[in-house]
Amino acid sequence: MVENAAACMGAVFSDAMAAGVETVTLVGHSQTLRILIAIAILAGDAPAHRRLFLDNAAVTSVLWEGETPRLSMLNGSAASRGDVPPAGRALSR
C-alpha cells in the first residue's frame, strides 16, 4: 500500500514540476503528504514517512535551490511567518 501511494504521489510531484509552474499547493491526507515529503523532498524511501509528523492545518513549505528541493518549513503557520511561501517554485500545504 505504501509503495502504491509513493508511486502515485511521485507521479503527481513529477507532473507538477514538469509543468514549470511557480507555485503548487497540495492539500491532502497526512499520510499521503508525508509520503510525498519522504520520497520527493528528503529523497528517502516510502516507509520513512512514518517518522514524520504533520500537525492538522499546518503549513509545510518546500523551496528550490536550483534543482534541489529544500524543506524550509514543517508544521509551521503562514501567520507565524507573516507572509506566504515565496513564489520561487514553492510546494506548500
C-alpha positions in Angstrom: 0.0 0.0 0.0 2.8 2.5 0.9 4.6 1.7 -2.3 1.4 2.3 -4.4 0.9 5.7 -2.6 4.5 6.6 -3.2 4.2 5.8 -6.9 1.1 7.9 -7.2 2.5 10.8 -5.3 5.8 10.6 -7.1 3.8 10.9 -10.4 1.9 13.9 -9.1 5.1 15.6 -8.0 6.8 14.9 -11.3 3.8 16.3 -13.3 3.7 19.4 -11.2 7.4 20.1 -11.6 7.3 19.4 -15.4 4.5 21.9 -15.8 7.0 24.7 -14.9 4.6 26.5 -12.6 5.7 28.9 -10.0 3.7 27.6 -7.0 2.0 24.3 -6.3 -0.4 23.9 -3.4 -1.3 20.4 -2.2 -4.0 19.7 0.4 -4.4 16.2 1.4 -4.4 13.4 4.0 -1.4 13.5 6.4 -0.1 10.1 5.3 -0.1 10.9 1.7 1.7 14.2 2.2 4.2 12.6 4.5 5.0 10.0 1.8 5.4 12.8 -0.8 7.8 14.7 1.6 9.8 11.5 2.3 10.3 10.4 -1.3 10.4 13.6 -3.3 11.9 16.1 -0.9 14.0 14.2 1.5 15.0 11.5 -1.1 14.2 8.7 1.3 12.1 5.6 0.9 8.3 5.5 1.4 8.5 3.8 4.8 10.5 6.8 6.1 7.2 8.7 6.2 6.3 7.0 9.4 9.0 9.1 11.2 7.4 12.4 10.0 4.6 14.0 11.9 2.3 16.7 10.4 0.0 18.7 12.6 -3.5 19.4 11.5 -3.8 22.5 9.4 -0.1 23.1 9.5 2.0 24.5 6.7 4.9 22.7 5.0 6.9 24.7 2.6 9.5 23.4 0.1 11.8 25.8 -1.7 14.1 25.0 -4.6 17.7 25.9 -4.7 18.4 25.4 -8.4 17.1 21.9 -9.0 17.4 20.8 -5.3 14.3 20.9 -3.1 14.8 22.1 0.4 12.3 21.5 3.2 12.1 25.1 4.6 9.1 24.7 7.0 7.4 21.7 8.6 4.4 22.1 10.9 4.6 25.9 10.6 2.0 28.5 10.1 1.8 31.2 7.4 0.7 33.6 10.1 3.8 33.0 12.2 6.0 33.9 9.2 3.9 37.0 8.4 3.9 36.1 4.7 3.1 33.4 2.3 5.7 31.0 1.0 7.8 32.6 -1.8 6.6 32.0 -5.3 10.0 30.6 -6.4 8.8 27.1 -7.2 7.3 26.5 -3.7 5.3 23.4 -2.8 3.1 24.2 0.1 0.5 22.6 2.2 
